[in-house]
Amino acid sequence: MMMQKTLLYIILLGLVVSLMPDPANARIPYRQPFSLSIYEIRMGSGFFAATPYVLLDSTETDAGSINLPMSRIPFVLSVDLLKYNYLNLLWKQNVLDYQIGLNLFYQRNAIAVFVPENWPQIGGSSRQSTRYRPTVFGGSIMHSFYYQPTDRTFFQFDYGVGIGKLWLYTDYIGNRYVDSDLHMIQLFGGGFHWANVDMVGSKFDFGISYRYHWLPFSKLNDPDDIAPISAINVSNHSILFTIGLILGGGKTVGDEARKLMKKGEYIDAESKFRKFMQDYPNHFRVPRAQRQLQRLEGLIPYQYFRRAEELFDEGKVREALNNYELAQDVDDQALLDTIEVRKAQISQILLDEGIATHQSGELEAAKSLYESARSISSAVEDSVARRMIRLHFDRAEKFVEHAMWEAALRELSVADSLGRLPENTEREYDLRTRIANGYLQDASRAAAEGANIAAADFIRRALDINDELRDKADDALKILHAQNWYTVKQRLHENITGQLAEGNVGREARQRDLLDLYQAEVGMYQDMVREVYGPPGEIYEETDMMGRRYQLWVYRLTNNIYEYIYFQERKVTKVEKVKL
């Protein structure tokens, strides 16, 4: 009969568990399972379940005071020790934790009553010193099921089976009389716990439990027949207060991710889910976290969009732009269209800021704003291009004012690559003329300092910039090279005269060689070479390996020394002496 009750209890417990909500829908679906209950101590009281709970030997025997209500109240102390979650070794899950451990049980009547007058005297004790107080000691294997809906609370269901021993009487000095054989005992119950204090990897909890203790003792060891009792059933219903220390059961970063997800904080939730999968790769809920991440991929862009809208309304357009761009990774054309409209508005805002900055003379800052506006949306492409052309002209103007001709030319070149504005035609001509004249001025300063090659280079640059200065540039080059040749020749003649006066004929002869071998320079024009060397002995028209046309002028310096001068586009490109 008892085994049938036990089976029925287990079936009812399974039914209750099956009706409980899955923690996946609770507040901490990603919790860690309970791994070990170090101890659980329960103390409380209740009332005996059996009526009558004492079976007397004879119907004529009066139960007297032992059957009074005050003698039917038990005091219960139960201790569970080292209950371990063995199920988790075989099946990784956190829906229900199943632990097995040891239970130690102690029960006695809360109130000791005097032995009735008509009962035999017990041993040598007087009736005043001996009390009727059924006491049970026992131990069992405890099976506990834990269900944890929140981080701080959990429910517990227990079933234990073991053995126990009973004593009927006790005296003032603790002696006990009339015991039973070892008998099977069973414990059923459940309770609610609140985990109040978190320690390192563990929880200190307390709560309240209901427990039914099945404690029938059908055989007493009473050879002297001192107790008119043939059997006793101290089974009882009790309410117990519980304290305990349990390992595990804590929420994880996955539970934080779930909470953030419910609040719409999808971005933070994604990072939390990824950390959960990294920290707990073997957790039962990893597949669920992966599904949540897939779901978040479609939700995160909307949070970025909401955040961008808030920033846009606050006037923080650059921060808003970053979030709009992050929100574009979505398969929602309506949202994408809205984002493009916003980006066009931000581009216009930046363009307006750039115009204001440009007008204030901050050209570098204005350029940065124009480029930002152009990169954001094509809606302002034409406006930005016009503004950028004006900006590069303004930059060229500043460089011209500071005689930075190369930088000014680069700015004009960039402006030309962006397009041409009718209103800039005259301005460009004026700037290029000023740059060309600037190069001619540099050429004059270089010539005055004797830097003739640099001076010639400045003149050629001026000519390349403004073709209208060709006559002026050619005349300057002719004068420059003629002056250079005359200066060298004059200096050599002076040296020769000095050597003759000193009688140093050998040195004078070498100076004459230097004078005779004075040669053309790269960059000279053909008429300048004629002016220095006279007409060439021979002229050849040839084509180089690149297919470019060139002229070769040959001058005979001595019987076996010739000078070859190469020209392209009327300019000297190479000068070499050849001994034949």
C-alpha positions in Angstrom: 0.0 0.0 0.0 2.9 2.4 0.9 4.6 1.7 -2.4 1.4 2.6 -4.3 1.2 5.9 -2.4 4.9 6.6 -3.3 4.3 5.9 -6.9 1.2 8.1 -6.9 3.2 10.9 -5.3 5.9 10.7 -7.9 3.3 10.8 -10.7 1.7 13.9 -9.1 5.1 15.5 -8.8 5.8 14.9 -12.5 2.5 16.4 -13.4 3.2 19.5 -11.4 6.6 19.9 -13.0 5.2 19.4 -16.5 2.7 22.2 -15.9 5.4 24.6 -14.7 6.5 27.3 -17.2 9.6 26.6 -19.1 12.4 28.9 -17.7 13.0 29.9 -21.3 9.9 32.0 -20.8 10.8 33.0 -17.3 13.1 35.8 -16.2 16.4 33.9 -16.2 16.2 31.3 -19.0 20.1 31.4 -19.3 20.8 30.6 -15.7 23.4 28.2 -14.5 22.0 25.0 -13.1 22.2 24.3 -9.3 25.2 22.0 -9.0 25.5 21.3 -5.3 23.5 21.9 -2.2 26.0 21.9 0.6 23.4 21.9 3.4 19.8 22.6 4.0 18.5 22.8 7.6 14.8 22.6 8.3 13.1 23.1 11.6 9.4 23.3 12.4 6.3 21.6 13.7 3.0 20.2 12.6 0.5 17.6 13.7 0.1 13.8 13.6 -1.7 12.5 10.6 -3.0 9.2 11.9 -6.1 9.0 14.1 -5.6 7.3 16.4 -1.9 7.3 16.2 -1.4 4.8 19.1 -2.6 1.2 18.9 -3.0 -0.2 22.4 -2.7 -3.8 23.4 -6.2 -3.9 25.0 -9.4 -2.0 24.6 -9.6 -1.8 28.3 -6.4 0.2 28.6 -7.0 3.9 28.9 -4.7 6.1 26.6 -5.2 8.9 29.0 -3.0 12.0 28.5 -1.0 10.5 25.6 -3.9 11.0 23.3 -4.5 14.6 24.2 -4.1 17.2 21.4 -1.0 18.7 23.0 0.8 15.3 22.8 0.1 15.1 19.1 2.4 18.0 18.1 5.8 17.0 16.8 9.0 19.0 16.6 11.0 18.2 13.5 14.6 18.8 12.6 15.8 17.7 9.1 19.2 18.2 7.6 20.1 17.6 3.9 23.8 17.3 3.1 25.8 17.4 -0.1 23.1 16.9 -2.6 24.7 16.9 -6.1 23.1 17.5 -9.5 24.0 14.1 -11.1 21.4 14.7 -13.8 23.5 17.5 -15.2 26.3 15.1 -15.9 24.2 13.2 -18.3 21.8 15.8 -19.7 22.9 19.4 -20.0 19.8 21.5 -19.2 18.6 24.1 -16.8 14.8 23.6 -16.9 14.8 21.4 -13.7 17.6 20.6 -11.4 17.6 17.1 -9.9 19.9 16.5 -6.9 20.6 13.5 -4.8 22.1 13.5 -1.3 21.9 12.5 2.3 19.2 13.4 4.8 19.4 13.2 8.6 16.1 13.3 10.4 15.1 13.9 14.0 11.6 14.1 15.4 10.1 14.1 18.9 6.9 15.2 20.5 7.0 18.9 21.3 5.5 18.3 24.7 6.4 15.4 27.0 3.4 14.1 29.0 3.2 11.9 32.1 2.7 8.2 31.8 -1.0 7.4 32.7 -1.5 6.2 36.2 -2.9 2.8 35.1 0.2 2.0 33.0 3.0 -0.1 34.4 6.0 1.6 36.0 9.0 1.9 33.7 12.2 0.5 35.1 13.2 2.0 38.4 12.1 5.4 37.5 9.2 7.1 39.1 6.2 8.3 37.2 7.2 11.8 37.9 10.6 11.5 36.2 9.6 9.5 33.2 7.7 11.1 30.3 6.0 9.7 27.3 7.7 11.4 24.3 8.0 9.4 21.1 11.4 10.3 19.4 12.5 9.2 16.0 16.1 9.2 14.5 16.6 8.4 10.9 18.5 8.8 7.7 17.5 8.6 4.1 18.6 9.2 0.5 17.0 12.5 -0.5 15.9 13.3 -4.0 15.3 17.0 -4.6 13.9 18.8 -7.7 14.6 22.6 -8.0 12.7 25.0 -10.3 14.1 28.5 -10.4 11.9 31.2 -12.1 14.0 34.2 -11.0 17.5 34.9 -9.8 16.4 35.2 -6.2 13.6 32.6 -5.8 13.3 28.9 -6.5 10.8 26.1 -5.7 11.9 22.7 -4.3 10.2 19.3 -4.3 11.6 16.5 -2.2 11.2 12.8 -1.8 13.4 10.7 0.5 13.4 7.1 1.5 15.5 5.5 4.3 15.3 3.9 7.7 14.5 5.1 11.2 14.2 4.1 14.8 11.7 5.1 17.5 11.9 5.4 21.3 8.7 5.9 23.4 9.9 7.2 26.7 12.5 9.5 28.1 13.5 10.7 31.5 15.1 13.9 32.8 18.6 12.6 32.4 18.1 11.6 28.7 17.6 7.9 29.1 15.2 6.4 26.5 13.0 3.3 26.9 11.0 1.0 24.6 12.5 1.3 21.1 11.6 -0.1 17.8 13.3 -2.1 15.1 14.8 -0.2 12.1 11.9 0.7 9.9 11.5 2.2 6.5 10.6 5.9 6.6 9.7 8.2 3.7 9.5 12.0 3.4 7.6 14.0 0.8 7.4 17.7 0.5 8.1 21.0 -1.3 8.8 24.6 -0.5 9.7 28.0 -1.6 13.2 29.6 -1.1 14.5 33.1 -1.4 18.2 33.5 -2.1 19.1 36.5 -0.1 22.9 36.7 -0.2 25.1 36.0 -3.1 28.6 34.7 -2.3 31.4 33.6 -4.6 29.6 31.1 -6.9 27.0 30.2 -4.2 23.8 31.4 -2.7 22.7 31.6 0.9 19.0 31.0 1.0 16.1 30.6 3.4 12.5 29.7 3.0 9.5 27.7 4.1 8.6 24.1 3.3 5.8 21.7 3.7 6.8 18.1 4.4 4.9 14.9 5.1 6.8 12.4 7.2 5.7 8.8 6.9 6.7 7.2 10.1 4.7 4.1 11.0 6.3 1.7 13.5 4.4 -1.6 13.7 6.7 -3.5 16.1 8.2 -2.3 19.4 10.9 -4.0 21.4 9.0 -4.4 24.7 9.9 -7.9 26.2 8.9 -6.8 29.7 5.5 -5.5 28.4 6.0 -2.2 30.2 4.1 -0.2 27.5 0.5 -1.2 26.6 1.3 -0.2 23.0 1.5 -2.6 20.2 2.1 -0.1 17.3 2.5 3.6 16.8 2.2 5.9 13.8 3.9 9.2 14.2 3.5 10.2 10.6 2.8 14.0 10.4 2.3 17.0 8.3 4.8 19.8 9.1 5.7 23.3 8.2 9.4 23.8 8.3 11.6 26.9 8.1 14.7 26.4 6.0 18.2 27.8 5.7 20.8 26.5 3.2 23.8 27.1 1.1 23.6 26.1 -2.6 26.1 26.4 -5.4 25.1 27.5 -8.9 21.8 28.8 -10.0 23.0 32.2 -10.8 21.9 34.3 -13.7 24.4 34.7 -16.6 25.2 37.5 -19.1 22.6 35.7 -21.3 19.9 36.7 -18.9 21.1 40.3 -19.1 21.0 40.1 -22.9 17.4 38.8 -22.8 16.4 41.7 -20.5 18.0 44.2 -22.8 16.3 42.7 -25.7 12.9 43.0 -24.1 13.7 46.7 -23.4 14.5 47.2 -27.1 18.3 47.7 -26.5 19.2 45.3 -29.3 22.7 46.6 -29.8 23.8 45.9 -26.3 21.8 42.7 -26.2 23.7 41.3 -29.2 27.1 41.9 -27.5 25.8 40.3 -24.3 24.5 37.2 -26.2 27.9 36.8 -27.9 29.7 37.1 -24.6 27.3 34.4 -23.2 28.2 32.0 -26.0 31.9 32.7 -25.4 31.7 32.3 -21.7 29.4 29.2 -21.7 30.0 27.3 -24.9 28.5 24.1 -23.6 25.4 25.7 -22.0 22.0 24.2 -22.7 20.7 27.6 -24.0 23.5 28.3 -26.6 21.2 27.2 -29.5 18.5 29.6 -28.2 21.1 32.4 -28.0 22.1 31.7 -31.6 18.5 32.0 -32.7 18.2 35.3 -30.7 21.3 36.6 -32.5 19.7 35.8 -35.9 16.6 37.7 -34.8 18.6 40.6 -33.6 20.3 41.0 -37.0 16.9 42.2 -38.3 16.1 44.3 -35.2 19.4 46.2 -34.6 19.1 48.5 -37.7 15.8 49.8 -36.3 17.4 50.7 -33.0 20.2 52.5 -34.9 17.5 54.4 -36.8 15.7 55.4 -33.7 18.9 56.5 -32.1 19.8 58.5 -35.2 16.4 60.2 -35.2 16.9 61.3 -31.6 20.3 62.6 -32.4 19.1 64.4 -35.5 16.3 66.1 -33.5 19.0 67.2 -31.0 21.0 68.7 -33.8 23.9 66.2 -33.5 23.9 65.5 -37.2 27.4 63.9 -37.3 26.5 61.4 -34.6 23.1 60.9 -36.3 24.8 60.2 -39.6 26.9 57.4 -38.1 23.8 55.7 -36.8 21.9 56.2 -40.1 24.7 54.5 -41.9 24.6 51.6 -39.5 20.8 51.3 -39.9 21.2 50.8 -43.7 21.9 47.1 -43.3 18.2 46.2 -43.5 15.9 44.7 -46.0 13.2 47.4 -45.7 13.0 49.7 -48.7 10.7 52.2 -46.9 13.3 52.6 -44.1 16.1 52.9 -46.6 14.3 55.6 -48.5 13.7 57.5 -45.2 17.4 57.2 -44.4 18.4 58.6 -47.8 16.1 61.6 -47.2 17.8 62.2 -43.8 21.3 61.9 -45.3 20.4 64.4 -48.0 19.2 66.8 -45.2 22.4 66.3 -43.3 24.4 66.9 -46.5 22.6 70.2 -46.9 23.3 71.1 -43.3 27.0 70.5 -43.7 27.0 72.3 -47.0 25.4 75.4 -45.4 28.0 75.2 -42.6 30.7 75.0 -45.2 29.4 78.0 -47.0 29.4 80.0 -43.8 32.8 78.8 -42.9 34.1 79.7 -46.4 32.7 83.2 -46.2 34.5 83.7 -42.8 37.8 82.9 -44.6 38.4 79.5 -42.9 39.2 77.7 -46.2 40.6 74.5 -44.8 37.6 73.9 -42.5 35.2 74.8 -45.4 36.9 72.3 -47.6 36.5 69.6 -45.1 32.8 70.4 -44.7 32.2 70.4 -48.5 33.9 67.1 -48.9 31.8 65.6 -46.0 28.6 66.9 -47.6 29.5 65.4 -51.0 30.4 62.0 -49.5 27.1 61.7 -47.7 24.6 62.2 -50.4 24.6 62.8 -54.2 21.7 65.2 -53.8 24.2 68.1 -53.2 26.8 67.0 -55.7 26.4 69.9 -58.1 26.2 72.5 -55.3 29.2 71.1 -53.6 31.2 71.0 -56.9 30.5 74.7 -57.5 31.4 75.6 -54.0 34.6 73.5 -54.2 35.6 75.3 -57.4 35.2 78.7 -55.8 37.1 77.4 -52.7 40.1 76.2 -54.8 40.2 79.6 -56.6 40.3 81.3 -53.2 43.0 79.0 -52.0 45.0 79.8 -55.3 44.5 83.5 -54.6 46.0 83.1 -51.1 49.0 81.2 -52.5 49.6 83.8 -55.1 49.6 86.5 -52.4 52.3 84.6 -50.7 54.3 84.0 -53.9 53.7 80.2 -53.7 53.3 79.7 -57.4 53.4 75.9 -57.5 50.7 75.6 -54.8 48.6 78.1 -56.6 48.9 76.1 -59.8 47.9 72.9 -58.1 44.7 74.6 -56.8 43.8 75.9 -60.2 44.4 72.4 -61.6 42.0 70.9 -59.1 39.4 73.5 -59.8 39.7 72.7 -63.5 39.2 69.0 -62.8 35.9 69.8 -61.0 34.6 71.9 -63.8 34.5 75.4 -65.1 32.3 78.2 -64.0 31.7 81.1 -66.5 32.3 83.7 -63.8 35.8 82.2 -63.1 37.2 82.5 -66.7 38.6 86.0 -66.3 39.7 85.3 -62.7 41.7 82.2 -63.8 43.4 84.2 -66.6 44.3 86.9 -64.2 45.7 84.4 -61.6 47.8 82.5 -64.2 49.2 85.7 -65.6 50.2 86.8 -62.1 51.8 83.4 -61.5 53.8 83.6 -64.8 55.0 87.1 -64.0 55.9 85.9 -60.6 58.1 83.2 -62.2 59.8 85.9 -64.4 60.5 87.9 -61.3 62.0 84.9 -59.7 64.1 84.4 -62.8 65.4 87.9 -62.6 66.4 87.5 -59.0 68.1 84.2 -59.8 70.0 85.7 -62.7 71.2 88.5 -60.5 72.5 86.0 -58.0 74.3 84.1 -60.8 71.9 81.1 -60.6 71.4 81.0 -64.4 70.1 77.5 -64.7 67.4 78.2 -62.0 66.6 81.5 -63.8 66.1 79.6 -67.1 63.9 77.1 -65.4 61.7 79.9 -64.0 61.4 81.5 -67.4 60.4 78.2 -69.0 57.7 77.7 -66.3 56.4 81.1 -67.0 56.2 80.4 -70.7 54.3 77.1 -70.0 51.7 78.9 -67.9 51.0 81.8 -70.3 51.9 81.4 -73.9 51.4 85.1 -74.5 54.7 85.7 -72.6 56.7 83.6 -75.1 58.4 86.6 -76.8 59.2 88.0 -73.4 60.5 84.7 -72.2 62.6 84.0 -75.3 64.2 87.4 -75.0 64.9 86.8 -71.4 66.5 83.4 -72.1 68.6 84.8 -74.9 69.9 87.6 -72.7 70.4 85.3 -69.8 72.6 82.8 -71.8 74.4 85.5 -73.6 75.2 87.2 -70.3 76.3 83.9 -68.9 78.6 83.2 -71.9 80.0 86.7 -71.9 80.7 86.6 -68.1 82.6 83.3 -68.4 84.5 84.4 -71.4 85.5 87.7 -69.7 86.6 85.9 -66.6 88.7 83.5 -68.6 90.4 86.3 -70.5 91.2 88.0 -67.3 92.7 84.8 -65.9 94.8 84.4 -69.1 96.1 87.9 -68.9 97.1 87.4 -65.4 98.9 84.2 -66.2 100.8 85.8 -69.0 101.9 88.6 -66.8 103.2 86.0 -64.3 104.9 84.1 -67.1 102.9 80.9 -66.4 102.4 79.8 -70.0 101.2 76.3 -69.2 98.3 77.5 -67.0 97.4 80.1 -69.7 97.1 77.4 -72.3 94.7 75.4 -70.0 92.6 78.5 -69.5 92.4 78.9 -73.3 91.2 75.3 -73.5 88.5 76.1 -71.0 87.4 79.1 -73.0 87.4 77.1 -76.3 85.4 74.3 -74.7 82.7 76.5 -73.3 79.5 74.5 -74.2 75.8 75.0 -74.5 73.5 74.2 -71.6 70.4 72.0 -71.4 67.4 74.2 -71.8 68.9 76.7 -74.3 66.9 77.4 -77.4 68.4 76.9 -80.9 69.0 80.6 -81.6 70.9 80.9 -78.3 73.1 78.0 -79.3 73.8 79.7 -82.7 74.6 82.9 -80.8 77.3 81.0 -78.7 78.6 78.5 -81.2 77.6 79.8 -84.6 76.0 77.7 -87.3 76.4 73.9 -86.9 78.6 71.9 -89.2 75.8 69.3 -89.8 72.1 68.9 -88.9 70.3 65.6 -88.7 66.6 64.8 -88.2 66.0 61.6 -86.3 63.4 59.6 -84.3 64.1 58.1 -80.9 62.9 54.7 -79.6 59.8 56.3 -78.2 58.9 57.7 -81.7 59.6 61.3 -80.8 61.3 63.6 -83.3 64.5 65.3 -82.5 67.4 67.3 -84.2 71.1 66.6 -83.8 73.5 69.5 -84.4 77.2 68.6 -84.9 80.0 71.0 -84.1 83.7 70.2 -84.8 85.8 71.4 -82.0 89.2 70.0 -83.0 90.4 67.5 -85.6 89.0 64.5 -83.7 86.6 66.1 -81.1 83.0 66.8 -82.0 80.2 68.2 -79.9 76.7 66.7 -80.4 73.7 68.9 -79.3 70.3 67.3 -79.3 67.1 69.4 -79.6 63.4 68.6 -79.1 60.8 71.3 -79.7 63.7 73.8 -80.3 65.2 73.2 -76.8 68.5 71.6 -75.9 67.8 68.2 -74.2 71.3 66.7 -74.3 74.9 67.8 -74.9 77.8 65.4 -75.4 81.4 65.4 -76.7 82.5 62.6 -79.0 86.2 61.8 -79.8 86.5 60.2 -83.2 
